[in-house]
Amino acid sequence: MEEEKINLRLDMDIQKLEAERLRKGKAKAEVDLDSLKTDYKKLRSSMRTAGLGKTSEQWREEIQEEKNKADR
């Protein structure tokens, strides 16, 4: 009976440690995700500023406008 109690306590301790490890991992993953989101927003902003975030249609229109200017 005493051995069972010891085993149950050990199992409980192991479960607590595993739960804590998972909580810490989840918290780290959330921090990493927030960091990635921030980096993505900065990248998109930089692309827009540099004019790299245009669609193919927008590029075609811009090229056509430049051609029209050159023809004038």
C-alpha positions as CSV (number, residue, x, y, z in Angstrom):
1,M,0.0,0.0,0.0
2,E,2.8,2.4,0.9
3,E,4.6,1.6,-2.3
4,E,1.5,2.4,-4.3
5,K,1.3,5.8,-2.6
6,I,4.9,6.5,-3.5
7,N,4.3,5.5,-7.1
8,L,1.2,7.7,-7.3
9,R,3.1,10.6,-5.9
10,L,5.9,10.1,-8.4
11,D,3.4,9.9,-11.2
12,M,1.7,13.0,-10.0
13,D,5.1,14.8,-9.8
14,I,5.9,13.7,-13.3
15,Q,2.6,14.9,-14.6
16,K,3.1,18.3,-12.9
17,L,6.6,18.7,-14.4
18,E,5.3,17.7,-17.8
19,A,2.4,20.2,-17.6
20,E,4.8,23.0,-16.5
21,R,7.2,22.1,-19.4
22,L,4.2,22.3,-21.8
23,R,3.1,25.7,-20.4
24,K,6.6,27.1,-20.8
25,G,6.8,25.8,-24.3
26,K,3.4,27.3,-25.2
27,A,4.4,30.7,-23.7
28,K,7.6,30.7,-25.7
29,A,5.7,29.8,-28.9
30,E,3.3,32.7,-28.3
31,V,6.2,35.1,-27.9
32,D,7.9,33.8,-31.0
33,L,4.6,34.1,-32.9
34,D,4.1,37.7,-31.8
35,S,7.7,38.5,-32.9
36,L,7.1,36.9,-36.3
37,K,3.9,39.0,-36.7
38,T,5.7,42.2,-35.8
39,D,8.5,41.3,-38.3
40,Y,6.0,40.5,-41.0
41,K,4.2,43.9,-40.5
42,K,7.5,45.7,-40.7
43,L,8.4,43.8,-43.9
44,R,5.1,44.5,-45.5
45,S,5.4,48.2,-44.6
46,S,9.0,48.3,-46.1
47,M,7.8,46.6,-49.3
48,R,5.0,49.1,-49.7
49,T,7.4,52.0,-49.1
50,A,9.8,50.6,-51.7
51,G,7.0,49.9,-54.1
52,L,7.6,46.1,-54.0
53,G,4.1,45.2,-52.8
54,K,2.4,45.8,-56.1
55,T,0.3,43.3,-57.9
56,S,1.1,42.3,-61.5
57,E,-1.8,44.4,-62.7
58,Q,-0.4,47.5,-60.8
59,W,3.0,46.9,-62.3
60,R,1.5,46.7,-65.8
61,E,-0.4,49.9,-65.3
62,E,2.7,51.7,-64.1
63,I,4.8,50.4,-67.0
64,Q,2.1,51.5,-69.4
65,E,1.9,55.0,-67.8
66,E,5.7,55.3,-68.1
67,K,5.6,54.2,-71.8
68,N,2.9,56.8,-72.4
69,K,5.0,59.5,-70.8
70,A,8.0,58.5,-72.9
71,D,5.9,58.6,-76.1
72,R,4.8,62.2,-75.4
